[in-house]
Amino acid sequence: MGTNEDKIESFLVNLVNSPEPERLIDVANQVACVSISESIPLADL
């Protein structure tokens, strides 16, 4: 995807620390949908 691991880690940390836990759930769902639709294992995303 062209995004480096540091940016992804920072993004996830911000989501986890967000006062909006539903946002983390939404993003996790979007990642799972991409994994399924593109046939990419979650570990590879």
mmCIF entry with sequence, helices, sheets and N, C-alpha, C, O atoms, coordinates in Angstrom:
data_MODEL
# 
_entry.id   MODEL 
# 
_entity.id                         1 
_entity.type                       polymer 
_entity.pdbx_number_of_molecules   1 
# 
_entity_poly.entity_id                      1 
_entity_poly.type                           'polypeptide(L)' 
_entity_poly.nstd_linkage                   no 
_entity_poly.nstd_monomer                   no 
_entity_poly.pdbx_seq_one_letter_code       MGTNEDKIESFLVNLVNSPEPERLIDVANQVACVSISESIPLADL 
_entity_poly.pdbx_seq_one_letter_code_can   MGTNEDKIESFLVNLVNSPEPERLIDVANQVACVSISESIPLADL 
_entity_poly.pdbx_strand_id                 A 
# 
loop_
_entity_poly_seq.entity_id 
_entity_poly_seq.num 
_entity_poly_seq.mon_id 
_entity_poly_seq.hetero 
1 1  MET n 
1 2  GLY n 
1 3  THR n 
1 4  ASN n 
1 5  GLU n 
1 6  ASP n 
1 7  LYS n 
1 8  ILE n 
1 9  GLU n 
1 10 SER n 
1 11 PHE n 
1 12 LEU n 
1 13 VAL n 
1 14 ASN n 
1 15 LEU n 
1 16 VAL n 
1 17 ASN n 
1 18 SER n 
1 19 PRO n 
1 20 GLU n 
1 21 PRO n 
1 22 GLU n 
1 23 ARG n 
1 24 LEU n 
1 25 ILE n 
1 26 ASP n 
1 27 VAL n 
1 28 ALA n 
1 29 ASN n 
1 30 GLN n 
1 31 VAL n 
1 32 ALA n 
1 33 CYS n 
1 34 VAL n 
1 35 SER n 
1 36 ILE n 
1 37 SER n 
1 38 GLU n 
1 39 SER n 
1 40 ILE n 
1 41 PRO n 
1 42 LEU n 
1 43 ALA n 
1 44 ASP n 
1 45 LEU n 
# 
_struct_asym.id          A 
_struct_asym.entity_id   1 
# 
loop_
_struct_conf.conf_type_id 
_struct_conf.id 
_struct_conf.pdbx_PDB_helix_id 
_struct_conf.beg_label_comp_id 
_struct_conf.beg_label_asym_id 
_struct_conf.beg_label_seq_id 
_struct_conf.pdbx_beg_PDB_ins_code 
_struct_conf.end_label_comp_id 
_struct_conf.end_label_asym_id 
_struct_conf.end_label_seq_id 
_struct_conf.pdbx_end_PDB_ins_code 
_struct_conf.beg_auth_comp_id 
_struct_conf.beg_auth_asym_id 
_struct_conf.beg_auth_seq_id 
_struct_conf.end_auth_comp_id 
_struct_conf.end_auth_asym_id 
_struct_conf.end_auth_seq_id 
_struct_conf.pdbx_PDB_helix_class 
_struct_conf.details 
_struct_conf.pdbx_PDB_helix_length 
HELX_P HELX_P1 AA1 GLU A 5  ? VAL A 16 ? GLU A 5  VAL A 16 1 ? 12 
HELX_P HELX_P2 AA2 PRO A 21 ? GLU A 38 ? PRO A 21 GLU A 38 1 ? 18 
HELX_P HELX_P3 AA3 LEU A 42 ? ASP A 44 ? LEU A 42 ASP A 44 5 ? 3  
# 
_struct_conf_type.id          HELX_P 
_struct_conf_type.criteria    ? 
_struct_conf_type.reference   ? 
# 
loop_
_atom_site.group_PDB 
_atom_site.id 
_atom_site.type_symbol 
_atom_site.label_atom_id 
_atom_site.label_alt_id 
_atom_site.label_comp_id 
_atom_site.label_asym_id 
_atom_site.label_entity_id 
_atom_site.label_seq_id 
_atom_site.pdbx_PDB_ins_code 
_atom_site.Cartn_x 
_atom_site.Cartn_y 
_atom_site.Cartn_z 
_atom_site.occupancy 
_atom_site.B_iso_or_equiv 
_atom_site.pdbx_formal_charge 
_atom_site.auth_seq_id 
_atom_site.auth_comp_id 
_atom_site.auth_asym_id 
_atom_site.auth_atom_id 
_atom_site.pdbx_PDB_model_num 
ATOM 1   N N  . MET A 1 1  ? 0.805   -1.198  0.000  1.00 0.00 ? 1  MET A N  1 
ATOM 2   C CA . MET A 1 1  ? 0.000   0.000   0.000  1.00 0.00 ? 1  MET A CA 1 
ATOM 3   C C  . MET A 1 1  ? 0.854   1.270   0.000  1.00 0.00 ? 1  MET A C  1 
ATOM 4   O O  . MET A 1 1  ? 0.334   2.365   -0.213 1.00 0.00 ? 1  MET A O  1 
ATOM 5   N N  . GLY A 1 2  ? 2.142   1.131   0.234  1.00 0.00 ? 2  GLY A N  1 
ATOM 6   C CA . GLY A 1 2  ? 3.006   2.280   0.199  1.00 0.00 ? 2  GLY A CA 1 
ATOM 7   C C  . GLY A 1 2  ? 3.104   3.032   1.517  1.00 0.00 ? 2  GLY A C  1 
ATOM 8   O O  . GLY A 1 2  ? 3.768   4.067   1.578  1.00 0.00 ? 2  GLY A O  1 
ATOM 9   N N  . THR A 1 3  ? 2.481   2.557   2.544  1.00 0.00 ? 3  THR A N  1 
ATOM 10  C CA . THR A 1 3  ? 2.544   3.215   3.850  1.00 0.00 ? 3  THR A CA 1 
ATOM 11  C C  . THR A 1 3  ? 3.558   2.496   4.713  1.00 0.00 ? 3  THR A C  1 
ATOM 12  O O  . THR A 1 3  ? 3.560   1.266   4.779  1.00 0.00 ? 3  THR A O  1 
ATOM 13  N N  . ASN A 1 4  ? 4.423   3.251   5.375  1.00 0.00 ? 4  ASN A N  1 
ATOM 14  C CA . ASN A 1 4  ? 5.433   2.575   6.171  1.00 0.00 ? 4  ASN A CA 1 
ATOM 15  C C  . ASN A 1 4  ? 4.869   2.145   7.524  1.00 0.00 ? 4  ASN A C  1 
ATOM 16  O O  . ASN A 1 4  ? 3.843   2.655   7.974  1.00 0.00 ? 4  ASN A O  1 
ATOM 17  N N  . GLU A 1 5  ? 5.549   1.210   8.154  1.00 0.00 ? 5  GLU A N  1 
ATOM 18  C CA . GLU A 1 5  ? 5.070   0.612   9.390  1.00 0.00 ? 5  GLU A CA 1 
ATOM 19  C C  . GLU A 1 5  ? 4.957   1.611   10.537 1.00 0.00 ? 5  GLU A C  1 
ATOM 20  O O  . GLU A 1 5  ? 4.075   1.474   11.385 1.00 0.00 ? 5  GLU A O  1 
ATOM 21  N N  . ASP A 1 6  ? 5.832   2.609   10.580 1.00 0.00 ? 6  ASP A N  1 
ATOM 22  C CA . ASP A 1 6  ? 5.768   3.614   11.650 1.00 0.00 ? 6  ASP A CA 1 
ATOM 23  C C  . ASP A 1 6  ? 4.465   4.413   11.587 1.00 0.00 ? 6  ASP A C  1 
ATOM 24  O O  . ASP A 1 6  ? 3.845   4.691   12.613 1.00 0.00 ? 6  ASP A O  1 
ATOM 25  N N  . LYS A 1 7  ? 4.065   4.773   10.385 1.00 0.00 ? 7  LYS A N  1 
ATOM 26  C CA . LYS A 1 7  ? 2.819   5.515   10.232 1.00 0.00 ? 7  LYS A CA 1 
ATOM 27  C C  . LYS A 1 7  ? 1.626   4.662   10.626 1.00 0.00 ? 7  LYS A C  1 
ATOM 28  O O  . LYS A 1 7  ? 0.693   5.151   11.263 1.00 0.00 ? 7  LYS A O  1 
ATOM 29  N N  . ILE A 1 8  ? 1.649   3.398   10.253 1.00 0.00 ? 8  ILE A N  1 
ATOM 30  C CA . ILE A 1 8  ? 0.558   2.497   10.604 1.00 0.00 ? 8  ILE A CA 1 
ATOM 31  C C  . ILE A 1 8  ? 0.499   2.319   12.117 1.00 0.00 ? 8  ILE A C  1 
ATOM 32  O O  . ILE A 1 8  ? -0.579  2.361   12.710 1.00 0.00 ? 8  ILE A O  1 
ATOM 33  N N  . GLU A 1 9  ? 1.649   2.122   12.732 1.00 0.00 ? 9  GLU A N  1 
ATOM 34  C CA . GLU A 1 9  ? 1.686   1.943   14.185 1.00 0.00 ? 9  GLU A CA 1 
ATOM 35  C C  . GLU A 1 9  ? 1.172   3.198   14.892 1.00 0.00 ? 9  GLU A C  1 
ATOM 36  O O  . GLU A 1 9  ? 0.394   3.097   15.841 1.00 0.00 ? 9  GLU A O  1 
ATOM 37  N N  . SER A 1 10 ? 1.593   4.358   14.445 1.00 0.00 ? 10 SER A N  1 
ATOM 38  C CA . SER A 1 10 ? 1.138   5.608   15.037 1.00 0.00 ? 10 SER A CA 1 
ATOM 39  C C  . SER A 1 10 ? -0.372  5.766   14.886 1.00 0.00 ? 10 SER A C  1 
ATOM 40  O O  . SER A 1 10 ? -1.057  6.179   15.822 1.00 0.00 ? 10 SER A O  1 
ATOM 41  N N  . PHE A 1 11 ? -0.878  5.437   13.716 1.00 0.00 ? 11 PHE A N  1 
ATOM 42  C CA . PHE A 1 11 ? -2.312  5.498   13.455 1.00 0.00 ? 11 PHE A CA 1 
ATOM 43  C C  . PHE A 1 11 ? -3.079  4.594   14.416 1.00 0.00 ? 11 PHE A C  1 
ATOM 44  O O  . PHE A 1 11 ? -4.088  5.002   14.991 1.00 0.00 ? 11 PHE A O  1 
ATOM 45  N N  . LEU A 1 12 ? -2.597  3.371   14.585 1.00 0.00 ? 12 LEU A N  1 
ATOM 46  C CA . LEU A 1 12 ? -3.271  2.423   15.474 1.00 0.00 ? 12 LEU A CA 1 
ATOM 47  C C  . LEU A 1 12 ? -3.210  2.874   16.926 1.00 0.00 ? 12 LEU A C  1 
ATOM 48  O O  . LEU A 1 12 ? -4.194  2.744   17.655 1.00 0.00 ? 12 LEU A O  1 
ATOM 49  N N  . VAL A 1 13 ? -2.079  3.397   17.350 1.00 0.00 ? 13 VAL A N  1 
ATOM 50  C CA . VAL A 1 13 ? -1.956  3.893   18.727 1.00 0.00 ? 13 VAL A CA 1 
ATOM 51  C C  . VAL A 1 13 ? -2.951  5.024   18.959 1.00 0.00 ? 13 VAL A C  1 
ATOM 52  O O  . VAL A 1 13 ? -3.608  5.076   20.000 1.00 0.00 ? 13 VAL A O  1 
ATOM 53  N N  . ASN A 1 14 ? -3.062  5.923   17.997 1.00 0.00 ? 14 ASN A N  1 
ATOM 54  C CA . ASN A 1 14 ? -4.027  7.015   18.124 1.00 0.00 ? 14 ASN A CA 1 
ATOM 55  C C  . ASN A 1 14 ? -5.459  6.496   18.192 1.00 0.00 ? 14 ASN A C  1 
ATOM 56  O O  . ASN A 1 14 ? -6.272  7.021   18.953 1.00 0.00 ? 14 ASN A O  1 
ATOM 57  N N  . LEU A 1 15 ? -5.771  5.486   17.414 1.00 0.00 ? 15 LEU A N  1 
ATOM 58  C CA . LEU A 1 15 ? -7.110  4.901   17.457 1.00 0.00 ? 15 LEU A CA 1 
ATOM 59  C C  . LEU A 1 15 ? -7.393  4.257   18.810 1.00 0.00 ? 15 LEU A C  1 
ATOM 60  O O  . LEU A 1 15 ? -8.463  4.452   19.387 1.00 0.00 ? 15 LEU A O  1 
ATOM 61  N N  . VAL A 1 16 ? -6.440  3.496   19.305 1.00 0.00 ? 16 VAL A N  1 
ATOM 62  C CA . VAL A 1 16 ? -6.625  2.801   20.577 1.00 0.00 ? 16 VAL A CA 1 
ATOM 63  C C  . VAL A 1 16 ? -6.814  3.802   21.714 1.00 0.00 ? 16 VAL A C  1 
ATOM 64  O O  . VAL A 1 16 ? -7.604  3.558   22.625 1.00 0.00 ? 16 VAL A O  1 
ATOM 65  N N  . ASN A 1 17 ? -6.105  4.912   21.670 1.00 0.00 ? 17 ASN A N  1 
ATOM 66  C CA . ASN A 1 17 ? -6.189  5.921   22.721 1.00 0.00 ? 17 ASN A CA 1 
ATOM 67  C C  . ASN A 1 17 ? -7.321  6.925   22.497 1.00 0.00 ? 17 ASN A C  1 
ATOM 68  O O  . ASN A 1 17 ? -7.497  7.855   23.285 1.00 0.00 ? 17 ASN A O  1 
ATOM 69  N N  . SER A 1 18 ? -8.069  6.737   21.442 1.00 0.00 ? 18 SER A N  1 
ATOM 70  C CA . SER A 1 18 ? -9.162  7.645   21.111 1.00 0.00 ? 18 SER A CA 1 
ATOM 71  C C  . SER A 1 18 ? -10.303 7.522   22.118 1.00 0.00 ? 18 SER A C  1 
ATOM 72  O O  . SER A 1 18 ? -10.580 6.431   22.617 1.00 0.00 ? 18 SER A O  1 
ATOM 73  N N  . PRO A 1 19 ? -10.959 8.636   22.415 1.00 0.00 ? 19 PRO A N  1 
ATOM 74  C CA . PRO A 1 19 ? -12.123 8.566   23.301 1.00 0.00 ? 19 PRO A CA 1 
ATOM 75  C C  . PRO A 1 19 ? -13.346 7.969   22.595 1.00 0.00 ? 19 PRO A C  1 
ATOM 76  O O  . PRO A 1 19 ? -14.416 7.854   23.193 1.00 0.00 ? 19 PRO A O  1 
ATOM 77  N N  . GLU A 1 20 ? -13.186 7.594   21.330 1.00 0.00 ? 20 GLU A N  1 
ATOM 78  C CA . GLU A 1 20 ? -14.279 7.024   20.547 1.00 0.00 ? 20 GLU A CA 1 
ATOM 79  C C  . GLU A 1 20 ? -13.952 5.570   20.189 1.00 0.00 ? 20 GLU A C  1 
ATOM 80  O O  . GLU A 1 20 ? -13.436 5.315   19.101 1.00 0.00 ? 20 GLU A O  1 
ATOM 81  N N  . PRO A 1 21 ? -14.239 4.615   21.075 1.00 0.00 ? 21 PRO A N  1 
ATOM 82  C CA . PRO A 1 21 ? -13.893 3.213   20.783 1.00 0.00 ? 21 PRO A CA 1 
ATOM 83  C C  . PRO A 1 21 ? -14.596 2.661   19.547 1.00 0.00 ? 21 PRO A C  1 
ATOM 84  O O  . PRO A 1 21 ? -14.093 1.729   18.919 1.00 0.00 ? 21 PRO A O  1 
ATOM 85  N N  . GLU A 1 22 ? -15.739 3.215   19.192 1.00 0.00 ? 22 GLU A N  1 
ATOM 86  C CA . GLU A 1 22 ? -16.426 2.726   17.998 1.00 0.00 ? 22 GLU A CA 1 
ATOM 87  C C  . GLU A 1 22 ? -15.622 3.012   16.733 1.00 0.00 ? 22 GLU A C  1 
ATOM 88  O O  . GLU A 1 22 ? -15.771 2.315   15.729 1.00 0.00 ? 22 GLU A O  1 
ATOM 89  N N  . ARG A 1 23 ? -14.781 4.024   16.777 1.00 0.00 ? 23 ARG A N  1 
ATOM 90  C CA . ARG A 1 23 ? -13.928 4.339   15.620 1.00 0.00 ? 23 ARG A CA 1 
ATOM 91  C C  . ARG A 1 23 ? -12.926 3.206   15.374 1.00 0.00 ? 23 ARG A C  1 
ATOM 92  O O  . ARG A 1 23 ? -12.671 2.836   14.228 1.00 0.00 ? 23 ARG A O  1 
ATOM 93  N N  . LEU A 1 24 ? -12.363 2.663   16.449 1.00 0.00 ? 24 LEU A N  1 
ATOM 94  C CA . LEU A 1 24 ? -11.438 1.534   16.328 1.00 0.00 ? 24 LEU A CA 1 
ATOM 95  C C  . LEU A 1 24 ? -12.150 0.338   15.715 1.00 0.00 ? 24 LEU A C  1 
ATOM 96  O O  . LEU A 1 24 ? -11.592 -0.353  14.862 1.00 0.00 ? 24 LEU A O  1 
ATOM 97  N N  . ILE A 1 25 ? -13.367 0.096   16.142 1.00 0.00 ? 25 ILE A N  1 
ATOM 98  C CA . ILE A 1 25 ? -14.157 -1.020  15.602 1.00 0.00 ? 25 ILE A CA 1 
ATOM 99  C C  . ILE A 1 25 ? -14.427 -0.804  14.122 1.00 0.00 ? 25 ILE A C  1 
ATOM 100 O O  . ILE A 1 25 ? -14.317 -1.741  13.331 1.00 0.00 ? 25 ILE A O  1 
ATOM 101 N N  . ASP A 1 26 ? -14.777 0.411   13.736 1.00 0.00 ? 26 ASP A N  1 
ATOM 102 C CA . ASP A 1 26 ? -15.038 0.720   12.322 1.00 0.00 ? 26 ASP A CA 1 
ATOM 103 C C  . ASP A 1 26 ? -13.799 0.480   11.456 1.00 0.00 ? 26 ASP A C  1 
ATOM 104 O O  . ASP A 1 26 ? -13.888 -0.114  10.382 1.00 0.00 ? 26 ASP A O  1 
ATOM 105 N N  . VAL A 1 27 ? -12.653 0.946   11.931 1.00 0.00 ? 27 VAL A N  1 
ATOM 106 C CA . VAL A 1 27 ? -11.415 0.768   11.167 1.00 0.00 ? 27 VAL A CA 1 
ATOM 107 C C  . VAL A 1 27 ? -11.049 -0.707  11.070 1.00 0.00 ? 27 VAL A C  1 
ATOM 108 O O  . VAL A 1 27 ? -10.640 -1.178  10.009 1.00 0.00 ? 27 VAL A O  1 
ATOM 109 N N  . ALA A 1 28 ? -11.195 -1.435  12.167 1.00 0.00 ? 28 ALA A N  1 
ATOM 110 C CA . ALA A 1 28 ? -10.903 -2.875  12.139 1.00 0.00 ? 28 ALA A CA 1 
ATOM 111 C C  . ALA A 1 28 ? -11.808 -3.581  11.130 1.00 0.00 ? 28 ALA A C  1 
ATOM 112 O O  . ALA A 1 28 ? -11.362 -4.467  10.401 1.00 0.00 ? 28 ALA A O  1 
ATOM 113 N N  . ASN A 1 29 ? -13.054 -3.190  11.093 1.00 0.00 ? 29 ASN A N  1 
ATOM 114 C CA . ASN A 1 29 ? -13.990 -3.774  10.130 1.00 0.00 ? 29 ASN A CA 1 
ATOM 115 C C  . ASN A 1 29 ? -13.586 -3.445  8.700  1.00 0.00 ? 29 ASN A C  1 
ATOM 116 O O  . ASN A 1 29 ? -13.660 -4.308  7.826  1.00 0.00 ? 29 ASN A O  1 
ATOM 117 N N  . GLN A 1 30 ? -13.162 -2.219  8.448  1.00 0.00 ? 30 GLN A N  1 
ATOM 118 C CA . GLN A 1 30 ? -12.719 -1.823  7.108  1.00 0.00 ? 30 GLN A CA 1 
ATOM 119 C C  . GLN A 1 30 ? -11.490 -2.617  6.675  1.00 0.00 ? 30 GLN A C  1 
ATOM 120 O O  . GLN A 1 30 ? -11.393 -3.045  5.525  1.00 0.00 ? 30 GLN A O  1 
ATOM 121 N N  . VAL A 1 31 ? -10.557 -2.809  7.599  1.00 0.00 ? 31 VAL A N  1 
ATOM 122 C CA . VAL A 1 31 ? -9.352  -3.587  7.283  1.00 0.00 ? 31 VAL A CA 1 
ATOM 123 C C  . VAL A 1 31 ? -9.733  -5.030  6.952  1.00 0.00 ? 31 VAL A C  1 
ATOM 124 O O  . VAL A 1 31 ? -9.207  -5.616  6.006  1.00 0.00 ? 31 VAL A O  1 
ATOM 125 N N  . ALA A 1 32 ? -10.644 -5.593  7.733  1.00 0.00 ? 32 ALA A N  1 
ATOM 126 C CA . ALA A 1 32 ? -11.084 -6.968  7.464  1.00 0.00 ? 32 ALA A CA 1 
ATOM 127 C C  . ALA A 1 32 ? -11.765 -7.066  6.103  1.00 0.00 ? 32 ALA A C  1 
ATOM 128 O O  . ALA A 1 32 ? -11.561 -8.040  5.380  1.00 0.00 ? 32 ALA A O  1 
ATOM 129 N N  . CYS A 1 33 ? -12.566 -6.075  5.749  1.00 0.00 ? 33 CYS A N  1 
ATOM 130 C CA . CYS A 1 33 ? -13.240 -6.084  4.444  1.00 0.00 ? 33 CYS A CA 1 
ATOM 131 C C  . CYS A 1 33 ? -12.240 -6.003  3.300  1.00 0.00 ? 33 CYS A C  1 
ATOM 132 O O  . CYS A 1 33 ? -12.396 -6.687  2.288  1.00 0.00 ? 33 CYS A O  1 
ATOM 133 N N  . VAL A 1 34 ? -11.221 -5.176  3.453  1.00 0.00 ? 34 VAL A N  1 
ATOM 134 C CA . VAL A 1 34 ? -10.177 -5.083  2.425  1.00 0.00 ? 34 VAL A CA 1 
ATOM 135 C C  . VAL A 1 34 ? -9.454  -6.423  2.308  1.00 0.00 ? 34 VAL A C  1 
ATOM 136 O O  . VAL A 1 34 ? -9.181  -6.894  1.204  1.00 0.00 ? 34 VAL A O  1 
ATOM 137 N N  . SER A 1 35 ? -9.149  -7.025  3.440  1.00 0.00 ? 35 SER A N  1 
ATOM 138 C CA . SER A 1 35 ? -8.473  -8.316  3.442  1.00 0.00 ? 35 SER A CA 1 
ATOM 139 C C  . SER A 1 35 ? -9.275  -9.349  2.649  1.00 0.00 ? 35 SER A C  1 
ATOM 140 O O  . SER A 1 35 ? -8.723  -10.091 1.837  1.00 0.00 ? 35 SER A O  1 
ATOM 141 N N  . ILE A 1 36 ? -10.560 -9.381  2.894  1.00 0.00 ? 36 ILE A N  1 
ATOM 142 C CA . ILE A 1 36 ? -11.425 -10.354 2.213  1.00 0.00 ? 36 ILE A CA 1 
ATOM 143 C C  . ILE A 1 36 ? -11.573 -10.013 0.730  1.00 0.00 ? 36 ILE A C  1 
ATOM 144 O O  . ILE A 1 36 ? -11.412 -10.883 -0.125 1.00 0.00 ? 36 ILE A O  1 
ATOM 145 N N  . SER A 1 37 ? -11.876 -8.762  0.427  1.00 0.00 ? 37 SER A N  1 
ATOM 146 C CA . SER A 1 37 ? -12.157 -8.392  -0.962 1.00 0.00 ? 37 SER A CA 1 
ATOM 147 C C  . SER A 1 37 ? -10.926 -8.479  -1.861 1.00 0.00 ? 37 SER A C  1 
ATOM 148 O O  . SER A 1 37 ? -11.044 -8.737  -3.058 1.00 0.00 ? 37 SER A O  1 
ATOM 149 N N  . GLU A 1 38 ? -9.745  -8.265  -1.282 1.00 0.00 ? 38 GLU A N  1 
ATOM 150 C CA . GLU A 1 38 ? -8.515  -8.302  -2.073 1.00 0.00 ? 38 GLU A CA 1 
ATOM 151 C C  . GLU A 1 38 ? -7.749  -9.620  -1.912 1.00 0.00 ? 38 GLU A C  1 
ATOM 152 O O  . GLU A 1 38 ? -6.677  -9.796  -2.491 1.00 0.00 ? 38 GLU A O  1 
ATOM 153 N N  . SER A 1 39 ? -8.305  -10.536 -1.126 1.00 0.00 ? 39 SER A N  1 
ATOM 154 C CA . SER A 1 39 ? -7.657  -11.837 -0.843 1.00 0.00 ? 39 SER A CA 1 
ATOM 155 C C  . SER A 1 39 ? -6.238  -11.661 -0.300 1.00 0.00 ? 39 SER A C  1 
ATOM 156 O O  . SER A 1 39 ? -5.306  -12.355 -0.708 1.00 0.00 ? 39 SER A O  1 
ATOM 157 N N  . ILE A 1 40 ? -6.102  -10.720 0.624  1.00 0.00 ? 40 ILE A N  1 
ATOM 158 C CA . ILE A 1 40 ? -4.820  -10.458 1.267  1.00 0.00 ? 40 ILE A CA 1 
ATOM 159 C C  . ILE A 1 40 ? -4.951  -10.881 2.730  1.00 0.00 ? 40 ILE A C  1 
ATOM 160 O O  . ILE A 1 40 ? -5.842  -10.390 3.424  1.00 0.00 ? 40 ILE A O  1 
ATOM 161 N N  . PRO A 1 41 ? -4.104  -11.763 3.210  1.00 0.00 ? 41 PRO A N  1 
ATOM 162 C CA . PRO A 1 41 ? -4.175  -12.140 4.628  1.00 0.00 ? 41 PRO A CA 1 
ATOM 163 C C  . PRO A 1 41 ? -4.013  -10.930 5.527  1.00 0.00 ? 41 PRO A C  1 
ATOM 164 O O  . PRO A 1 41 ? -3.244  -10.020 5.216  1.00 0.00 ? 41 PRO A O  1 
ATOM 165 N N  . LEU A 1 42 ? -4.737  -10.913 6.645  1.00 0.00 ? 42 LEU A N  1 
ATOM 166 C CA . LEU A 1 42 ? -4.658  -9.784  7.582  1.00 0.00 ? 42 LEU A CA 1 
ATOM 167 C C  . LEU A 1 42 ? -3.224  -9.489  7.995  1.00 0.00 ? 42 LEU A C  1 
ATOM 168 O O  . LEU A 1 42 ? -2.840  -8.325  8.109  1.00 0.00 ? 42 LEU A O  1 
ATOM 169 N N  . ALA A 1 43 ? -2.436  -10.521 8.217  1.00 0.00 ? 43 ALA A N  1 
ATOM 170 C CA . ALA A 1 43 ? -1.043  -10.324 8.636  1.00 0.00 ? 43 ALA A CA 1 
ATOM 171 C C  . ALA A 1 43 ? -0.231  -9.566  7.597  1.00 0.00 ? 43 ALA A C  1 
ATOM 172 O O  . ALA A 1 43 ? 0.736   -8.887  7.945  1.00 0.00 ? 43 ALA A O  1 
ATOM 173 N N  . ASP A 1 44 ? -0.607  -9.670  6.328  1.00 0.00 ? 44 ASP A N  1 
ATOM 174 C CA . ASP A 1 44 ? 0.111   -8.969  5.266  1.00 0.00 ? 44 ASP A CA 1 
ATOM 175 C C  . ASP A 1 44 ? -0.311  -7.514  5.124  1.00 0.00 ? 44 ASP A C  1 
ATOM 176 O O  . ASP A 1 44 ? 0.405   -6.708  4.530  1.00 0.00 ? 44 ASP A O  1 
ATOM 177 N N  . LEU A 1 45 ? -1.473  -7.181  5.671  1.00 0.00 ? 45 LEU A N  1 
ATOM 178 C CA . LEU A 1 45 ? -1.912  -5.786  5.608  1.00 0.00 ? 45 LEU A CA 1 
ATOM 179 C C  . LEU A 1 45 ? -1.176  -4.990  6.642  1.00 0.00 ? 45 LEU A C  1 
ATOM 180 O O  . LEU A 1 45 ? -1.394  -3.785  6.763  1.00 0.00 ? 45 LEU A O  1 
# 
